[in-house]
Amino acid sequence: MPKTATAKKKPERQRRERGSAAVRAITTVRLLLEGSQTKTALRDKFACGYSTIDRLFQDIEDAGLKIETERSPPKLDELGEPKYGRVVVNKHGKRQYLPATGGQRVFCRLDPEAVRRRLDSGRKRTADSTAAQLLDAIHLLEGEKRTPGELAKLLGCSRRTVERLVHALTAAGFTLESERSGREVFYSLSREVVQKVLGV
């Protein structure tokens, strides 16, 4: 049975989606290091849904990084009391008004020191995580010259995945130094570039 045009395009579309997930992962890490971000702001930036942002956050936490959260302070009325609260029904069936304890917006951020420790420690993933692969790739390339084959072996992935990671790092603003020797290309990252992009 002949393959249809859609069937031929599907693997290419899946590769593009995996590539964009890597770009989103490293861009999210960069944005959370720059300053506090809300999930809504990230959703608008990436033009995606909240479920995608939740997956991104889970991916980053699987890489061994803890995302810190802080709720915005509540809006106050003219008397200085929390403006918005909620009504709940207690165990006796009576309606009870609870004043707001925090605002509606939750700000998320990453601690730069924790990210630097993670980069210096190398491979430490709790699950198969795109963010973990990216951080491990930065660790391996920082101050070292490595070929795609070496990276694939050290990361335990295919050369195609390495190409995707290199593309994601370049798209996120990392300037990879490349040096050709015969048929091989050696990639490396300077500490200054990592510090400039991530601020760590």
matplotlib code that plots the C-alpha trace (Angstrom):
import matplotlib.pyplot as plt

x = [0.0, 1.6, 2.4, 0.3, 1.8, 0.5, 2.2, 5.5, 5.2, 4.4, 7.9, 9.2, 6.5, 7.3, 11.0, 10.1, 7.9, 10.7, 13.1, 10.7, 10.3, 14.0, 14.0, 11.1, 12.9, 16.1, 14.3, 12.1, 15.1, 16.7, 13.5, 13.0, 16.6, 16.2, 13.3, 9.9, 7.5, 3.8, 2.5, 0.3, 3.3, 5.1, 1.9, 1.6, 5.3, 5.2, 1.7, 0.7, -1.7, -1.3, -0.8, 2.3, 3.7, 3.0, 4.9, 7.8, 7.9, 7.8, 10.6, 12.7, 12.0, 12.9, 16.3, 17.0, 16.0, 13.4, 11.1, 10.4, 6.9, 5.5, 1.9, 1.2, -0.2, -4.0, -5.7, -7.0, -10.2, -10.5, -10.2, -7.0, -8.8, -8.3, -10.7, -11.4, -12.2, -14.2, -17.3, -17.0, -19.4, -18.0, -18.6, -21.9, -23.3, -23.0, -21.6, -18.5, -16.5, -12.8, -10.7, -8.1, -4.7, -2.9, -3.3, -4.4, -1.1, 1.7, 5.3, 7.8, 11.6, 14.8, 17.7, 20.8, 23.1, 21.1, 21.4, 25.2, 25.5, 23.5, 25.7, 28.9, 27.7, 26.9, 24.4, 21.8, 18.4, 15.5, 13.7, 14.1, 14.1, 14.8, 15.9, 18.3, 19.8, 20.3, 21.9, 24.1, 25.2, 26.1, 28.1, 30.0, 30.6, 31.7, 35.4, 35.7, 35.8, 33.6, 32.3, 28.6, 29.5, 31.2, 28.2, 25.8, 27.8, 28.2, 24.5, 23.3, 21.3, 21.4, 23.4, 20.1, 19.2, 22.5, 21.8, 18.5, 20.2, 22.8, 20.0, 18.1, 21.1, 21.9, 18.2, 18.4, 21.3, 24.3, 27.1, 28.8, 32.4, 32.9, 36.2, 36.6, 39.3, 39.1, 35.5, 34.8, 33.4, 34.3, 31.8, 32.5, 31.0, 33.0, 32.1, 31.6, 28.8, 27.0, 27.2, 26.0, 23.0, 22.0, 23.5, 25.1]
y = [0.0, 3.4, 5.9, 9.1, 12.6, 12.8, 9.6, 10.9, 14.2, 12.8, 11.8, 15.2, 16.9, 14.8, 15.8, 19.5, 19.1, 17.4, 20.1, 22.9, 21.2, 21.4, 25.1, 25.8, 23.9, 25.9, 29.2, 28.6, 27.9, 31.2, 33.2, 31.8, 32.7, 36.3, 37.0, 35.8, 34.6, 33.7, 30.6, 33.0, 35.0, 31.9, 30.5, 33.8, 33.8, 30.2, 30.4, 27.2, 25.9, 25.6, 21.8, 22.4, 24.8, 22.2, 19.6, 22.1, 22.7, 18.9, 18.4, 21.1, 19.5, 16.1, 17.6, 18.2, 21.8, 23.1, 25.8, 28.3, 29.8, 32.9, 34.2, 37.8, 39.8, 40.2, 43.3, 45.5, 47.5, 51.1, 49.8, 47.9, 44.5, 41.8, 42.7, 39.2, 36.2, 33.1, 31.6, 28.0, 25.7, 24.4, 21.0, 22.2, 23.3, 27.0, 29.4, 31.1, 33.9, 33.5, 36.6, 36.2, 35.2, 35.8, 37.2, 35.2, 35.3, 32.8, 33.9, 31.2, 31.5, 29.4, 30.0, 30.8, 29.1, 25.9, 26.0, 26.6, 23.6, 21.5, 22.5, 21.8, 18.4, 17.0, 14.3, 14.0, 13.3, 11.7, 10.9, 11.1, 14.9, 17.2, 19.9, 17.4, 16.5, 20.2, 20.9, 17.8, 19.0, 22.5, 20.7, 18.6, 21.4, 24.1, 24.5, 21.2, 20.3, 17.4, 15.8, 15.0, 11.3, 11.9, 13.8, 11.1, 8.5, 10.5, 11.6, 8.1, 9.4, 9.4, 11.8, 13.2, 14.1, 15.8, 17.8, 18.8, 19.8, 21.9, 23.6, 24.3, 25.8, 28.0, 29.2, 30.1, 32.4, 30.1, 30.8, 27.4, 27.5, 24.9, 23.7, 21.2, 18.6, 16.4, 15.0, 15.7, 18.9, 19.8, 21.9, 23.8, 26.5, 29.1, 29.9, 33.5, 32.5, 30.4, 33.2, 35.8, 33.7, 32.1, 34.6, 31.8]
z = [0.0, -1.0, 1.7, 1.7, 1.9, 5.5, 6.5, 5.1, 6.9, 10.3, 11.4, 10.3, 12.3, 15.4, 15.0, 14.8, 18.0, 19.9, 18.8, 19.8, 23.3, 23.8, 22.8, 25.2, 28.0, 27.8, 27.2, 30.2, 32.4, 31.1, 31.7, 35.3, 36.0, 34.7, 37.1, 38.4, 35.7, 35.8, 34.0, 32.0, 30.8, 29.7, 28.0, 26.1, 25.1, 23.8, 22.4, 24.1, 26.8, 30.5, 30.2, 28.1, 30.7, 33.4, 31.4, 31.0, 34.8, 35.5, 32.9, 34.7, 38.1, 36.7, 35.8, 39.5, 39.8, 42.2, 40.9, 43.7, 43.8, 45.5, 45.5, 44.8, 47.8, 47.9, 46.6, 49.5, 49.8, 51.1, 54.7, 54.1, 54.3, 51.6, 48.8, 47.4, 49.5, 49.1, 50.7, 52.0, 53.8, 57.1, 58.6, 60.3, 57.0, 57.6, 55.0, 56.1, 54.4, 54.3, 53.5, 50.7, 52.0, 48.8, 45.3, 42.3, 40.5, 41.3, 40.4, 39.6, 39.6, 39.7, 42.1, 40.1, 42.7, 42.5, 38.7, 38.9, 41.3, 38.9, 36.0, 38.0, 39.3, 35.8, 35.2, 37.9, 36.3, 38.2, 34.9, 31.2, 30.9, 28.0, 30.4, 32.1, 28.7, 27.9, 31.3, 31.0, 27.4, 28.8, 31.6, 29.1, 26.6, 29.1, 28.6, 26.7, 23.0, 22.1, 18.9, 18.4, 18.7, 22.1, 23.3, 22.2, 24.0, 27.2, 27.2, 26.3, 23.3, 19.5, 17.3, 16.1, 19.7, 20.0, 16.9, 18.4, 21.7, 19.8, 17.8, 21.1, 22.8, 19.7, 19.6, 23.3, 22.7, 23.5, 21.0, 20.5, 19.3, 16.6, 15.2, 12.3, 12.3, 9.2, 9.1, 12.7, 14.2, 17.8, 19.8, 23.0, 25.3, 27.2, 30.8, 29.8, 27.3, 29.9, 32.4, 29.9, 28.8, 32.2, 34.5, 36.6]

ax = plt.figure().add_subplot(projection="3d")
ax.plot(x, y, z, "-o")
ax.set_aspect("equal")
plt.show()
